[in-house]
Amino acid sequence: MATGPADPADLSLLSGLAPELAKAFVSVASDIALVIDPNGVIRNVAVADAGPNPPARQWVGRQWEETVTGDTRQKIKQLLLEASSTGVTRRREVNHPSGSGPDIPISYAALRLGEQGPLIAVGRDLRAVGAIQQRFIEAQQELERDYWKLRQAQTRDRLLAQVASDAVMVLDGESLAVIDANPTADELFGGLQQPLPAPIAELLAMARRTARAAEVRTRLGDGGTQIELSATPFRAPGEGQGALRLLVRARPASFDAEGPAGEGVVVTDSSGRVLMANDAFVALCRCGVEAQVRSQLLTDALGDPDRRLAALMVDVRRDGLAQASGVSIGHAPGQVFGVEVCAALLADGDQECIGLTLRRVALTSGDEAPSDKLAAALRGLIERVGELPLPELMQQAAELAERHAIESAMHRAASELRAAARLLGLNDHDLALRLQRLGIAVRR
């Protein structure tokens, strides 16, 4: 059969056999075939066993374009016009309303049987094709979800590994003197000494000059350990813009992602809500899985009876690095135990995060909560009612309350004089005089 315009004289002889031809097309290579008169009215419908729904047989006597949805009627007109002018058409996709459920997509091509003869429109049901396409899309979406889950897991492992293994230091932005350093930095650098190796000095100078984070890969000494080094500038609170500080992070180019055995590692957002944690941290919280602590405040997840953990979170946001030992955590009196905490700011894109490591330690008698000491002292003072006059009892009670407030502040500030004075609303000199008068020793 020619693919160009048909010869009406040749095909007109078949016009009387149109219904039989429609059935033949359906049985051989299509799902539905329509016999349509020159006025566009459907005169006969042949449907394969697995073809469109039964309503298709009710189309007889109706205009073909009335059997399709409004948005595809123009395609029926194009099919009729093309068949009238060329005798054969290319395929066009239209939708038939099903009456119940989604529309039925059909791809039609039409053949004219003679100049004045009927049309045979042969259609292919596209629902099976659509189902295959939908399964392909769903499979693709599932692959994408698995990919992003893998990326998120890799990001989680990378951040936890950095918190567990990074050497972290805070340097003065002007003198480059070390203000604070975690134990890993002490082991790796032994304190940052002048003169600095050229790559490190250039990195710090660039971060200081541009006020933007900078990174470099270098070696410690000749043939020493290869490290990845980053420096992030920030402003410490103070007058004006505050003093410039550099938060320096370093790790070996290949490092152990697990960290010390049994060490809890957690990453929180800037407000202290848990973003991710390792199994050791989940065990410290007495939970079964990480999902149970995610989105909780760190202090709520661990328990913070002395509020030292909350004070440490304030310090790390201000100073970039904060450490404390003998921090009490736990929710019930019989479950309180001590941990050594090291917290540092993390730069993860635009989101400010805080990474913490926690290692369980024994609480000493000196770590007893100040509130317990005050209660015991007041009980002893009350027992002396009748032995001492009221003014003297009141004076001793006032001294106990003052001692309790100062010891509480020193306890929360890990014996750091300036931080404790700030908690009490005093200046450093005034607090030092009170400590001396009360005979409270400051641990260095």
matplotlib code that plots the C-alpha trace (Angstrom):
import matplotlib.pyplot as plt

x = [0.0, 1.4, 2.2, 1.3, -2.2, -4.5, -6.1, -9.8, -10.6, -8.5, -9.8, -13.4, -14.0, -13.3, -15.8, -18.5, -16.2, -15.4, -16.9, -15.1, -11.8, -12.3, -12.6, -9.6, -7.4, -8.5, -7.7, -4.3, -2.7, -4.8, -7.1, -10.0, -11.2, -13.9, -15.8, -16.7, -18.8, -17.9, -19.8, -17.6, -20.3, -19.2, -21.1, -19.3, -17.0, -14.7, -13.0, -10.3, -10.9, -8.4, -9.4, -11.1, -14.0, -17.5, -18.8, -16.9, -19.7, -22.1, -20.4, -22.3, -24.3, -22.4, -19.9, -16.4, -15.2, -18.0, -16.5, -13.3, -12.4, -12.6, -8.9, -8.3, -11.3, -9.0, -6.9, -10.0, -10.7, -7.1, -7.4, -10.6, -9.1, -5.9, -7.7, -10.0, -7.0, -4.4, -6.3, -4.1, -3.1, -0.2, -1.0, -2.5, -3.2, -6.6, -8.5, -11.9, -13.9, -14.3, -17.4, -15.7, -12.0, -9.3, -9.6, -8.6, -5.7, -5.9, -3.5, -5.4, -4.4, -7.1, -7.4, -10.0, -11.6, -12.2, -13.0, -16.5, -16.0, -15.9, -12.8, -11.4, -9.7, -7.4, -6.5, -4.0, -4.7, -1.9, -2.8, -0.3, 2.4, 1.4, 1.6, 5.1, 6.1, 4.7, 6.6, 9.7, 9.1, 8.5, 11.6, 13.6, 12.2, 13.1, 16.6, 16.8, 15.5, 18.1, 20.8, 19.9, 19.6, 23.1, 24.3, 22.7, 24.3, 27.7, 27.2, 26.2, 29.2, 31.6, 30.4, 30.5, 34.0, 35.1, 33.8, 35.4, 38.8, 39.4, 42.1, 40.5, 42.1, 41.0, 43.6, 43.8, 43.2, 46.0, 48.8, 47.9, 48.4, 46.5, 43.6, 42.2, 42.8, 41.2, 43.3, 43.6, 45.2, 47.7, 48.7, 48.9, 50.6, 52.0, 50.7, 51.0, 54.4, 56.1, 57.5, 54.6, 55.2, 54.7, 51.4, 49.8, 51.0, 49.6, 46.3, 45.9, 46.9, 44.4, 41.5, 42.5, 42.8, 39.6, 37.5, 36.4, 37.1, 40.1, 41.4, 44.7, 46.3, 49.9, 52.3, 53.6, 57.3, 59.5, 57.8, 55.4, 51.7, 49.6, 46.7, 43.7, 43.7, 40.9, 40.6, 37.3, 37.3, 34.6, 34.1, 34.2, 31.7, 33.0, 33.0, 32.3, 32.6, 34.5, 37.9, 38.8, 39.3, 40.3, 38.8, 41.4, 40.4, 42.9, 42.7, 45.0, 44.2, 43.1, 41.6, 39.7, 35.9, 35.0, 36.9, 37.9, 35.8, 32.9, 33.1, 29.8, 29.7, 26.8, 26.1, 23.5, 22.1, 22.9, 20.0, 21.3, 18.8, 20.3, 20.9, 22.8, 24.6, 26.6, 25.6, 27.7, 25.9, 22.5, 23.6, 24.5, 20.9, 19.6, 17.8, 17.6, 18.1, 19.3, 15.8, 14.6, 17.0, 17.0, 15.4, 15.5, 17.4, 20.8, 20.2, 16.8, 18.2, 21.1, 19.8, 21.6, 20.9, 23.6, 23.0, 26.7, 26.0, 23.7, 26.4, 28.9, 26.7, 26.5, 30.3, 30.9, 28.6, 30.6, 34.2, 34.2, 35.5, 34.6, 35.6, 34.7, 35.3, 33.1, 29.9, 26.9, 24.3, 21.3, 17.6, 17.1, 19.2, 20.4, 21.3, 23.5, 27.1, 30.0, 31.3, 34.2, 32.8, 34.6, 32.4, 33.4, 31.7, 31.3, 31.0, 28.6, 27.5, 25.3, 24.1, 26.0, 26.4, 28.0, 29.9, 30.5, 32.4, 31.5, 33.6, 32.3, 34.4, 33.9, 32.5, 34.7, 33.4, 34.4, 31.9, 29.0, 26.3, 26.4, 22.6, 23.3, 25.9, 23.6, 20.8, 23.1, 24.6, 21.1, 19.9, 23.0, 22.3, 18.6, 19.7, 21.5, 18.4, 18.4, 22.2, 22.8, 20.8, 18.7, 20.9, 23.9, 21.8, 20.6, 24.2, 25.4, 22.4, 23.2, 26.8, 25.7, 23.4, 26.2, 28.6, 26.0, 25.4, 29.2, 29.9, 27.0, 28.4, 31.9, 30.6, 28.7, 31.7, 34.1, 36.0, 36.7, 36.7, 35.6, 32.7, 31.5, 31.6, 29.5, 26.9, 26.7, 26.6, 29.9, 33.3, 36.3, 37.9, 34.8, 34.3, 38.0, 37.6, 34.5, 36.2, 39.1, 36.8, 34.8, 37.9, 36.8, 39.7, 39.8, 40.9, 43.4]
y = [0.0, 3.4, 5.8, 8.9, 10.0, 7.0, 6.5, 6.7, 4.5, 1.6, 1.7, 2.6, -1.1, -1.9, 0.6, -2.0, -4.2, -1.5, -3.3, -6.6, -4.7, -3.0, -6.4, -7.7, -4.7, -5.3, -9.0, -8.5, -5.3, -2.9, -2.5, -0.6, 0.2, 2.7, 2.9, 6.6, 8.1, 11.2, 13.3, 12.2, 9.9, 6.6, 3.8, 0.7, -0.2, -3.2, -3.7, -6.3, -8.5, -6.5, -3.2, -0.1, -0.3, -1.4, 2.3, 2.3, 0.2, 3.0, 5.5, 4.2, 7.0, 9.8, 12.3, 11.0, 14.2, 14.1, 10.8, 12.5, 15.0, 18.7, 19.2, 16.6, 17.3, 19.5, 16.4, 14.6, 17.4, 17.3, 13.5, 14.0, 16.9, 15.0, 11.8, 13.8, 15.5, 12.7, 9.5, 8.4, 10.1, 10.1, 9.0, 11.3, 10.7, 11.5, 10.8, 9.1, 9.7, 6.3, 7.3, 6.0, 6.3, 8.0, 8.8, 6.2, 7.4, 6.1, 6.7, 6.8, 6.6, 6.8, 5.4, 6.7, 4.0, 5.8, 9.5, 9.3, 6.2, 5.8, 6.1, 3.3, 4.8, 2.2, 2.9, 1.5, 1.6, 3.5, 2.6, -0.3, 2.1, 4.6, 2.0, 1.1, 4.7, 5.2, 2.2, 3.6, 7.0, 5.4, 3.3, 6.4, 8.3, 5.3, 5.4, 9.1, 8.6, 5.9, 8.2, 11.0, 8.7, 7.5, 11.1, 12.0, 9.0, 9.9, 13.5, 12.3, 9.9, 12.7, 15.2, 12.7, 11.6, 15.3, 15.9, 12.8, 13.2, 16.9, 18.9, 22.3, 25.5, 29.1, 31.6, 35.4, 37.0, 39.6, 37.8, 34.2, 33.1, 30.0, 30.9, 27.4, 23.9, 20.5, 17.5, 16.3, 19.6, 19.4, 15.9, 17.0, 20.4, 20.4, 24.0, 26.2, 27.8, 30.6, 30.6, 28.9, 26.5, 28.6, 26.9, 27.3, 30.9, 31.7, 30.1, 32.1, 35.3, 34.8, 34.0, 37.1, 39.4, 38.3, 37.6, 34.4, 30.7, 29.2, 25.7, 24.0, 20.6, 20.4, 18.4, 18.9, 19.2, 17.4, 14.2, 14.5, 13.7, 15.1, 17.2, 19.1, 22.4, 25.1, 28.5, 30.2, 33.8, 34.9, 37.8, 37.2, 39.3, 42.6, 46.3, 47.3, 44.4, 42.3, 40.7, 38.8, 35.0, 32.2, 28.8, 26.3, 22.7, 20.1, 16.4, 13.8, 13.4, 9.9, 9.6, 7.1, 7.8, 6.0, 8.0, 6.5, 3.6, 4.5, 8.2, 9.8, 12.1, 14.4, 17.3, 19.9, 23.0, 26.4, 26.2, 22.9, 20.5, 17.1, 16.7, 13.4, 11.2, 8.0, 4.9, 5.7, 9.0, 7.3, 4.9, 7.9, 9.1, 5.6, 5.4, 2.6, 4.3, 7.7, 8.7, 8.9, 11.7, 13.5, 17.0, 17.0, 19.7, 18.3, 19.2, 17.4, 14.3, 13.9, 15.5, 18.6, 18.8, 21.4, 23.4, 23.1, 21.6, 24.6, 27.0, 25.2, 25.5, 29.3, 29.4, 27.5, 29.7, 32.7, 31.4, 28.8, 26.1, 25.0, 22.2, 20.9, 17.8, 16.3, 17.5, 15.8, 14.4, 12.2, 12.6, 10.8, 11.0, 7.4, 7.8, 10.9, 10.3, 12.5, 13.2, 15.1, 17.3, 19.1, 21.3, 23.2, 25.1, 23.4, 25.1, 23.0, 25.2, 28.1, 26.3, 26.8, 23.6, 22.5, 19.3, 17.7, 14.7, 13.2, 10.7, 9.2, 9.9, 9.3, 12.1, 13.1, 14.3, 17.8, 17.5, 17.3, 19.7, 23.0, 22.7, 19.5, 21.3, 24.2, 21.9, 20.1, 23.4, 24.9, 21.8, 22.0, 25.7, 25.1, 22.5, 25.3, 27.3, 28.1, 28.0, 31.2, 34.5, 35.2, 38.0, 35.7, 32.8, 35.2, 36.4, 32.8, 32.0, 35.0, 33.9, 30.3, 31.7, 33.9, 30.9, 28.7, 31.3, 31.8, 28.0, 27.4, 29.9, 28.6, 25.0, 26.0, 28.0, 25.1, 27.4, 30.0, 33.3, 35.6, 33.4, 32.9, 36.7, 37.2, 34.7, 36.6, 40.1, 41.0, 42.2, 39.9, 41.9, 41.9, 38.2, 37.5, 39.5, 37.5, 34.2, 35.3, 36.4, 33.1, 31.0, 29.4, 28.0, 28.4, 25.3, 26.2]
z = [0.0, -0.9, 1.9, -0.3, -1.3, -2.1, -5.5, -4.8, -7.8, -6.3, -2.7, -3.5, -4.4, -0.7, 0.8, 1.1, 3.1, 5.7, 8.7, 7.8, 7.3, 10.7, 12.3, 10.4, 11.6, 15.2, 15.1, 13.5, 14.8, 16.8, 19.8, 18.2, 14.7, 13.7, 10.4, 9.9, 7.1, 5.1, 7.6, 10.5, 12.1, 13.5, 11.7, 13.1, 16.0, 16.3, 19.7, 20.6, 23.6, 25.6, 24.0, 25.4, 27.8, 26.6, 26.2, 22.9, 21.4, 22.3, 20.0, 16.9, 15.4, 17.1, 15.7, 16.2, 17.8, 20.4, 21.8, 22.9, 25.6, 24.7, 24.7, 22.0, 19.6, 17.5, 16.7, 15.4, 13.1, 11.8, 11.2, 9.2, 7.2, 6.5, 5.4, 3.1, 1.4, 1.3, 1.9, 4.8, 8.0, 10.5, 14.1, 16.6, 20.3, 21.8, 25.1, 25.4, 28.6, 30.3, 32.3, 35.5, 36.2, 34.2, 30.5, 27.9, 25.7, 22.1, 19.2, 15.9, 12.2, 9.5, 6.0, 3.3, 1.2, -2.1, -2.8, -1.4, 0.7, 4.5, 6.8, 8.8, 12.0, 13.5, 17.2, 19.7, 23.4, 25.2, 28.7, 28.8, 27.5, 30.1, 32.8, 31.7, 31.6, 35.1, 36.4, 34.8, 36.4, 39.8, 39.5, 38.6, 41.6, 43.8, 42.5, 43.2, 46.8, 47.4, 46.0, 48.3, 51.3, 50.5, 50.1, 53.5, 55.1, 53.7, 54.9, 58.4, 58.6, 57.4, 59.9, 62.8, 61.7, 61.7, 65.2, 66.5, 64.8, 64.0, 65.7, 66.6, 67.8, 68.4, 67.5, 68.1, 64.8, 65.2, 67.0, 65.9, 69.5, 70.6, 72.8, 73.2, 71.7, 72.0, 73.0, 69.4, 68.4, 71.3, 70.0, 66.4, 66.7, 70.2, 70.3, 67.3, 67.5, 65.5, 62.9, 61.2, 58.2, 55.1, 53.9, 57.3, 57.7, 54.2, 55.0, 58.2, 56.6, 53.8, 56.2, 58.3, 55.2, 53.4, 56.5, 54.7, 55.3, 53.6, 53.1, 52.2, 52.1, 53.4, 55.5, 59.0, 58.6, 56.0, 55.0, 58.0, 58.2, 55.3, 56.7, 55.5, 57.2, 57.3, 59.0, 59.6, 60.9, 63.4, 65.9, 69.6, 71.5, 72.8, 72.1, 68.5, 66.2, 68.7, 68.6, 65.5, 66.0, 63.7, 64.2, 62.8, 62.0, 60.9, 60.1, 58.5, 54.8, 55.6, 59.1, 61.2, 60.9, 64.1, 66.7, 70.1, 71.2, 73.4, 72.7, 72.1, 69.0, 68.2, 65.8, 66.8, 65.1, 66.4, 68.9, 70.4, 68.7, 67.7, 64.0, 64.0, 66.5, 66.8, 68.7, 71.7, 72.2, 71.8, 74.6, 76.8, 76.3, 77.3, 73.9, 71.4, 68.1, 66.8, 65.6, 69.2, 70.0, 66.7, 66.9, 70.8, 72.6, 73.6, 77.3, 77.2, 75.5, 78.0, 81.1, 82.5, 86.3, 87.0, 83.7, 82.9, 79.5, 78.7, 79.8, 77.6, 74.6, 75.2, 75.4, 72.2, 70.2, 71.6, 71.6, 68.8, 71.2, 74.7, 76.9, 80.4, 82.5, 85.2, 83.7, 85.3, 82.9, 83.6, 84.3, 87.6, 90.8, 90.6, 86.9, 87.0, 85.8, 84.6, 81.1, 79.6, 76.9, 74.0, 71.7, 68.6, 65.8, 62.5, 59.1, 57.0, 54.1, 55.2, 58.3, 61.6, 63.5, 66.7, 67.1, 70.5, 71.8, 75.2, 77.1, 80.3, 83.4, 87.1, 89.2, 92.2, 95.5, 94.4, 91.6, 94.0, 92.9, 94.9, 95.6, 97.6, 99.7, 100.4, 101.6, 103.9, 105.3, 105.9, 107.7, 110.0, 110.6, 111.5, 114.0, 115.9, 116.5, 120.2, 120.4, 118.3, 118.3, 115.3, 113.8, 113.8, 112.2, 109.5, 108.9, 108.5, 106.2, 104.0, 103.8, 102.9, 100.2, 98.8, 98.8, 97.1, 94.3, 93.7, 93.8, 91.4, 89.0, 89.3, 88.8, 85.6, 84.3, 85.0, 87.5, 84.8, 86.7, 83.9, 82.8, 86.4, 87.0, 83.9, 85.2, 88.5, 87.0, 88.7, 87.4, 87.7, 90.6, 92.7, 92.3, 93.1, 96.4, 97.3, 96.6, 98.8, 101.6, 101.5, 101.2, 97.9, 96.0, 92.2, 90.4, 87.6]

ax = plt.figure().add_subplot(projection="3d")
ax.plot(x, y, z, "-o")
ax.set_aspect("equal")
plt.show()
